Amino acid sequence: MRWFDRIRQIKHILIVVALLIVAASLLVSHKLILDMEREEYQRMEIWADAMRALNRADEHTDLGLVLKVINGNNNIPVIVVDGNGRPLLSRNVKLSNKEKADSVESLMKYAAMWKASGNYVRMATDTKDGKRVKSYSDVCYGNSRMLQRLSLYPYVQLSVVLVFVAVVVFALMAFKRAEQDKVWVGLSKETAHQLGTPISSLMAWTEVLSETYPDSSLIPELGNDVKRLQLIAERFSKIGSAPELQPADIVAVIDNAVEYMSHRKSNHVEMIRYYEKDKIITVLNAALFEWVIENLAKNAMDAIQGHGKITFHVFEERGKVMVDVSDTGKGIPRSKYQSVFTPGYTTKQRGWGLGLSLARRIVEDYHHGKIYVLYSEINKGTTFRIEMPLPGGGKGRA
């Protein structure tokens, strides 16, 4: 449990560090954008002054310098409008073929949009028509191509970072899963191999004892335990290889597992079976699926402190067979609904945290089903649900 929590803490720290790096990068980019916006505003003020000087030009005005300033703007789109919003002059504004059909209306639309966003410089002018009349026009401007690219840069940068993080996380998860598979397969095969020799010896001794003491009531029980060991070895041998799936009555398979666990429970724990159908045929590996039910029953017994109940409910729904295993134990926090299936997660002092991880592997990887925490409440109980596909989308009833 401590090891698992430490790994989670490290993952959270790495995520926080990555988010801080991204946030710092976005803040720097935002500051650069603000600096460039101020610089472009100052350039537009100078451009407006040049236009004002051109309107008031006389024999003393240096037109060469004025025209140089005006013609020097080659990247900032500009539209000069009068007090009524009518365009008087435009520069560096690219219109689409559709917009060119009504260029005046299009220029008015762009100018109004830029002005609404605060990108304009008011330019006072003098109109001479026999008397001096004070008037003004507005120099409306959009963002330059450089500023537009810089504005998009943080989003591009964020997208690249997210894609990179996603690829790294996916690669790490794939590597971790591959390593886990190797450990699972190696441990399972070795366990099955190590069990093989003593089981064979026990089978032989059982035969000898049954012949020597034919009336003993202990010999059949010993034989049942040997058969149980054979089943366990068979289960371990199937891990890591594609199990053989065959049509079977899932109700009978579950009932066998519950019957076995009922002899190993405390007298304070009651097991209740509720099967809506007497027989439901689906495709599965009986030995491995019994292992899943036994793991869930064992976890339920461990979760019950004192008196309690464990309920096994089997029913059909939406073309699937549902298996609910409920207990009246200590419950699981909502934040741990997914963590309980992670290898190494356990709340027990001597637990390895492999039971539910193995159950998920058997149900989802081998049987293409689904297992998850359906409901849990602290000090009230927990319900695990298994969803198994029915052949033909629901024609599993016999």
C-alpha atoms as one frame of an Amber mdcrd trajectory, in Angstrom:
protein
   0.000   0.000   0.000   2.794   2.410   0.929   4.746   1.529  -2.198   1.636
   2.084  -4.349   0.893   5.454  -2.698   4.494   6.555  -3.164   4.345   5.760
  -6.888   1.115   7.756  -7.170   2.707  10.696  -5.335   5.654  10.687  -7.742
   3.271  10.631 -10.718   1.316  13.562  -9.280   4.519  15.535  -8.678   5.641
  14.960 -12.266   2.257  16.085 -13.581   2.376  19.253 -11.442   5.911  20.028
 -12.645   4.844  19.558 -16.278   1.847  21.852 -15.753   4.075  24.499 -14.152
   6.457  24.376 -17.120   3.567  24.753 -19.557   2.071  27.606 -17.504   5.411
  29.442 -17.382   5.812  29.030 -21.144   2.314  30.380 -21.770   2.953  33.378
 -19.505   6.176  34.248 -21.346   4.406  33.940 -24.712   1.553  36.123 -23.455
   4.020  38.807 -22.338   5.689  38.763 -25.752   2.303  39.177 -27.423   1.443
  42.164 -25.211   4.820  43.786 -25.975   4.293  43.330 -29.710   0.749  44.720
 -29.496   2.082  47.867 -27.791   4.784  48.155 -30.425   2.253  47.882 -33.253
   0.047  50.509 -31.599   3.004  52.889 -31.478   3.734  52.173 -35.138   0.120
  52.965 -36.012   0.325  56.238 -34.097   3.369  57.217 -36.191   1.563  56.097
 -39.352  -1.491  58.185 -38.382   0.765  61.194 -37.787   2.259  60.689 -41.251
  -1.227  60.571 -42.786  -2.178  63.708 -40.880   0.985  65.420 -42.120   0.163
  64.391 -45.688  -3.326  65.915 -45.402  -1.839  69.181 -44.096   1.136  69.202
 -46.437   2.420  72.542 -47.787   5.560  73.702 -49.536   7.573  73.235 -46.299
   6.528  69.603 -45.714   9.101  66.897 -46.357   6.877  64.609 -48.437   9.687
  62.133 -48.981   9.861  61.314 -45.272   6.050  61.247 -44.949   5.625  58.881
 -47.898   8.452  56.710 -46.626   6.633  56.235 -43.311   3.307  55.544 -45.029
   4.740  53.120 -47.578   6.926  51.484 -44.928   3.935  49.656 -43.476   3.909
  46.387 -45.402   2.567  43.915 -42.835  -0.074  45.600 -40.634  -3.552  45.709
 -42.258  -4.968  49.258 -42.033  -8.341  50.792 -42.916  -8.931  54.541 -42.534
 -12.608  55.384 -41.989 -14.416  58.675 -41.564 -16.637  59.622 -38.676 -19.510
  57.612 -40.176 -17.441  54.469 -40.540 -17.089  54.733 -44.324 -13.705  53.524
 -45.627 -11.421  56.227 -47.039  -8.246  54.218 -47.508  -7.040  50.658 -46.973
  -3.649  49.015 -47.005  -2.459  45.386 -46.581  -6.057  44.139 -46.296  -6.580
  40.862 -48.139 -10.166  40.195 -49.175 -11.534  36.900 -50.438 -13.195  36.702
 -53.841 -16.583  36.748 -52.145 -15.651  39.821 -50.080 -14.325  41.651 -53.141
 -17.836  41.595 -54.629 -18.794  44.204 -52.024 -15.453  45.577 -50.937 -16.846
  48.680 -49.238 -19.130  46.643 -46.997 -16.328  44.189 -46.249 -13.905  46.967
 -45.318 -16.524  48.555 -43.059 -17.041  45.203 -41.343 -13.298  44.696 -40.691
 -12.858  48.279 -39.517 -15.784  47.998 -37.095 -14.427  44.707 -35.745 -10.930
  46.108 -35.170 -12.315  49.292 -33.646 -14.515  47.288 -31.262 -11.413  45.441
 -30.038  -9.602  48.747 -29.390  -7.223  48.564 -32.363  -7.623  52.087 -33.720
  -5.972  55.527 -33.583  -8.123  58.645 -33.882  -6.759  61.138 -36.399  -8.042
  64.740 -36.362  -8.366  66.372 -39.792  -9.273  69.794 -41.177 -11.730  70.056
 -44.016 -11.663  73.251 -46.132 -14.833  74.138 -47.986 -14.820  77.869 -47.607
 -14.478  77.703 -43.853 -12.520  75.601 -41.384 -14.488  72.629 -39.991 -13.069
  70.357 -37.341 -13.483  66.643 -38.193 -11.779  63.328 -37.520 -11.113  59.913
 -39.017 -10.052  56.648 -37.422  -7.077  54.522 -38.391  -8.319  50.979 -37.708
  -5.779  48.217 -37.884  -5.582  44.441 -37.436  -2.813  42.206 -36.169   0.225
  41.735 -38.339   1.079  38.281 -39.654   3.904  38.038 -37.127   1.570  38.844
 -34.242  -1.029  36.365 -35.529   1.585  33.635 -35.675   2.851  34.536 -32.221
  -0.717  34.442 -30.878  -1.132  30.910 -32.229   2.259  29.805 -30.952   1.168
  29.062 -27.318  -1.629  26.794 -28.565   0.710  25.028 -30.970   3.259  24.701
 -28.205   0.656  23.359 -25.783  -0.592  20.877 -28.390   2.939  19.637 -29.063
   3.599  19.261 -25.333   0.327  17.389 -24.806   1.008  15.072 -27.748   4.543
  14.455 -26.470   3.281  13.742 -22.940   0.557  11.464 -24.326   3.083   9.521
 -26.403   5.464   9.207 -23.452   2.687   8.116 -21.102   1.385   5.614 -23.653
   4.891   4.238 -24.186   5.512   3.977 -20.436   2.166   2.260 -19.897   2.868
  -0.158 -22.726   6.343  -0.851 -21.329   4.935  -1.270 -17.821   2.209  -3.590
 -19.073   4.755  -5.640 -21.001   6.906  -5.934 -17.896   3.871  -6.915 -15.836
   2.947  -9.527 -18.412   6.419 -10.996 -18.219   6.220 -11.139 -14.419   2.718
 -12.632 -14.514   3.632 -15.271 -17.063   6.947 -16.158 -15.448   5.513 -16.379
 -11.942   2.471 -18.357 -13.086   4.410 -20.857 -15.182   6.978 -21.354 -12.450
   4.260 -21.828  -9.820   2.468 -24.398 -11.965   5.770 -26.174 -12.588   6.715
 -26.223  -8.900   3.290 -27.539  -7.908   3.389 -30.333 -10.456   5.851 -32.624
  -8.655   4.327 -32.546  -5.130   0.811 -32.910  -6.588   1.844 -36.028  -8.496
   3.404 -37.406  -5.322   0.282 -36.613  -3.282  -1.913 -38.332  -5.880   0.201
 -41.459  -5.616   0.150 -41.430  -1.813  -3.615 -40.895  -1.864  -4.013 -44.024
  -3.941  -1.785 -45.966  -1.536  -3.702 -44.723   1.515  -7.079 -45.487  -0.065
  -5.973 -49.086  -0.656  -4.471 -49.396   2.829  -7.360 -47.749   4.656 -10.398
 -48.266   2.425 -12.868 -47.428   5.219 -11.250 -44.150   6.297 -13.421 -41.023
   5.887 -10.347 -38.786   5.681  -9.012 -40.243   2.447 -11.808 -38.800   0.212
 -11.273 -35.363   1.768  -7.564 -35.665   1.089  -8.387 -36.604  -2.499 -10.603
 -33.520  -2.846  -7.763 -31.310  -1.634  -5.398 -32.904  -4.144  -7.909 -32.247
  -6.929  -8.110 -28.665  -5.715  -4.349 -28.332  -5.986  -4.562 -29.731  -9.514
  -7.131 -27.066 -10.389  -4.922 -24.326  -8.940  -1.919 -25.560 -10.926  -4.075
 -25.665 -14.057  -5.165 -22.065 -13.483  -1.589 -20.848 -13.115  -0.524 -22.743
 -16.226  -3.179 -20.916 -18.293  -1.913 -17.437 -17.366   0.039 -15.906 -20.234
  -1.457 -18.096 -22.935  -4.782 -17.850 -24.710  -7.194 -19.944 -22.621  -9.588
 -22.329 -24.277 -13.083 -20.848 -24.176 -16.040 -23.189 -24.428 -19.819 -22.875
 -24.066 -20.658 -23.387 -20.408 -23.390 -22.693 -17.895 -22.137 -19.621 -16.069
 -24.671 -20.157 -13.287 -23.204 -23.598 -12.545 -19.640 -22.234 -12.699 -20.466
 -19.465 -10.225 -22.360 -21.875  -8.002 -19.342 -24.205  -7.825 -17.091 -21.332
  -6.765 -19.595 -20.083  -4.172 -20.071 -23.602  -2.820 -16.316 -23.985  -2.395
 -15.959 -20.622  -0.612 -18.981 -21.260   1.614 -17.006 -24.016   3.388 -14.162
 -21.582   4.115 -16.081 -18.611   5.460 -16.645 -17.544   9.035 -19.847 -18.630
  10.762 -20.691 -14.923  11.089 -20.772 -14.456   7.296 -23.855 -15.459   5.319
 -23.669 -16.190   1.587 -26.820 -15.547  -0.438 -27.293 -16.724  -4.031 -29.872
 -15.133  -6.297 -29.946 -16.541  -9.827 -32.742 -15.166 -12.016 -32.315 -18.091
 -14.457 -31.418 -21.668 -13.639 -29.105 -21.915 -16.635 -27.344 -19.286 -18.772
 -24.988 -20.505 -21.482 -22.055 -18.330 -22.456 -18.487 -18.836 -23.710 -15.854
 -18.931 -21.000 -13.035 -20.850 -19.358 -14.626 -22.397 -16.266 -11.398 -22.833
 -14.271 -10.317 -19.210 -14.700 -13.781 -17.709 -14.206 -14.223 -19.645 -10.958
 -10.951 -18.055  -9.860 -12.470 -14.592 -10.406 -15.537 -15.408  -8.284 -13.358
 -16.881  -5.548 -11.181 -13.746  -5.504 -14.231 -11.497  -5.192 -15.692 -13.715
  -2.451 -12.374 -13.729  -0.564 -12.107  -9.921  -0.757 -15.709  -9.614   0.433
 -15.011 -11.856   3.444 -11.919  -9.792   4.285 -13.969  -6.561   4.049 -16.625
  -7.794   6.470 -15.704  -7.064  10.060 -17.875  -9.196  12.293 -21.281 -10.255
  11.029 -22.214  -9.647   7.410 -23.648 -10.927   4.143 -22.246 -11.683   0.704
 -24.769 -11.766  -2.147 -24.231 -13.280  -5.598 -26.784 -11.994  -8.119 -26.766
 -13.336 -11.701 -29.100 -11.972 -14.372 -29.323 -11.052 -18.071 -29.483  -7.488
 -19.354 -28.849  -5.806 -22.736 -27.479  -8.947 -24.364 -25.057  -9.611 -21.503
 -24.967 -11.689 -18.363 -24.412  -9.578 -15.246 -22.796 -10.944 -12.100 -23.050
  -8.718  -9.024 -21.018  -9.642  -5.950 -22.132  -7.517  -2.992 -20.939  -7.414
   0.611 -21.792  -5.498   3.755 -18.166  -4.685   4.528 -16.175  -1.522   5.146
 -16.594  -0.104   1.614 -14.233   1.573  -0.848 -13.711   5.342  -1.249 -14.888
   6.623  -4.647 -11.364   7.850  -5.415 -10.119   4.237  -5.193 -12.635   2.640
  -7.577  -9.971   2.231 -10.276  -6.976   1.873  -7.986  -8.230  -1.385  -6.462
  -7.562  -3.113  -9.808  -3.962  -1.872  -9.985  -1.262  -4.479  -9.241   0.271
  -3.803  -5.842  -2.722  -1.974  -4.372  -3.885  -3.524  -1.104  -5.208  -2.410
   2.277  -4.062  -5.578   4.035  -0.808  -5.824   5.960   0.288  -9.030   4.208
  -1.551  -8.601   0.935   0.186  -8.533  -2.428  -2.557  -6.604  -4.196  -2.820
  -9.076  -7.079  -6.283 -10.621  -6.652  -8.438  -7.934  -8.301  -5.752  -7.196
 -10.885  -5.794 -10.861 -11.850  -9.617 -10.844 -11.899  -9.652  -7.900 -14.319
  -7.079  -9.586 -16.549  -9.145 -12.783 -16.712 -12.461 -11.017 -17.333 -11.344
  -8.297 -19.747  -8.315  -9.718 -21.549  -9.356 -13.363 -21.777 -13.166 -13.177
 -21.855 -13.635  -9.708 -23.417 -15.949  -8.744 -20.582 -15.854  -5.956 -18.036
 -15.401  -5.770 -14.256 -15.760  -2.641 -12.145 -16.994  -1.238  -8.831 -20.702
  -0.664  -9.353 -21.396   0.880  -5.953 -19.674   1.362  -2.638 -20.335   3.263
   0.554 -18.024   3.515   3.536 -19.109   1.175   6.369 -22.098   0.086   4.252
 -20.694  -2.254   1.644 -19.480  -2.702  -1.925 -20.855  -4.204  -5.121 -18.553
  -5.453  -7.879 -20.145  -6.063 -11.270 -18.957  -8.413 -13.995 -20.387  -8.027
 -17.492 -19.949 -11.039 -19.759 -21.043 -11.088 -23.420 -23.678 -13.603 -24.401
 -23.344 -15.512 -27.695 -25.688 -14.048 -30.296 -26.230 -10.869 -28.264 -28.466
 -12.378 -25.614 -29.373 -15.888 -26.715 -27.577 -17.546 -23.840 -30.597 -18.782
 -21.995 -31.162 -22.519 -21.988
